[in-house]
């Protein structure tokens, strides 16, 4: 019992630090915030902070890990819904994920500015590997359902799940490049729509899905990404 209480206390305190960090990312930006800012906001010692996170980089890692946990909570119910067809699940999966991200737009954009710097290449690879292990099995489950329903013709559902995950990662990298520009380039929305079309078509071909059945993004959501804060 004592051990469980200590684990609960540890998790609660760690989440308190992550909550403060996320709020500071919103208000100040990750690059501008310092560990001292965190100590002042939480009124804790440096030693207490380092008990939970050994660096500012580890703090960023924790923020992204928690985002993956949140994504699991909203996406897993879609995967497990027995009333939805495979195509409906994939469409809802990408639409829900897209809307969840745009709801956290300021926070995600702040993280992206750090995430895509050269100094974070190794960390980005680590997180992408972690995301692959957590998300690809969900996609594979949907793909297996689609094969059983006869709407997907791929002979390799396990590999296809990982390929779709890699495809969506490339899609997000392309979107991030446009979003991180100082200002949206001319025709940015049209470029985003073209990117969505190209990646959606690629995904349909990988799965052997009907043409036009699996859009990766919604125009209204894309427009929200391009709007100024």
Buried (B, 14 or more C-beta within 10 A) or exposed (E): EEEEEEEEEEEEBBEEBBEBBBEBBEEEBBEEBEBEBBBEBBEBEEEEBEBBBEEBEEBBBBBBBBBBEEBBEEBEEBBEEEEBBBBBBBBBBBBBBBBBBBEBBEBBBBBBBBBBEEEBEEBBEEBBEBBBEBBBBBBBBBBBBBBEEEBBEBEEBBBBBBBBBEBBBEBBEBBBEBBEEEEBEEEBBEBBBEBBBEBBBBBBEBBBBEEEBBBBBBEEBBBBBEEEE
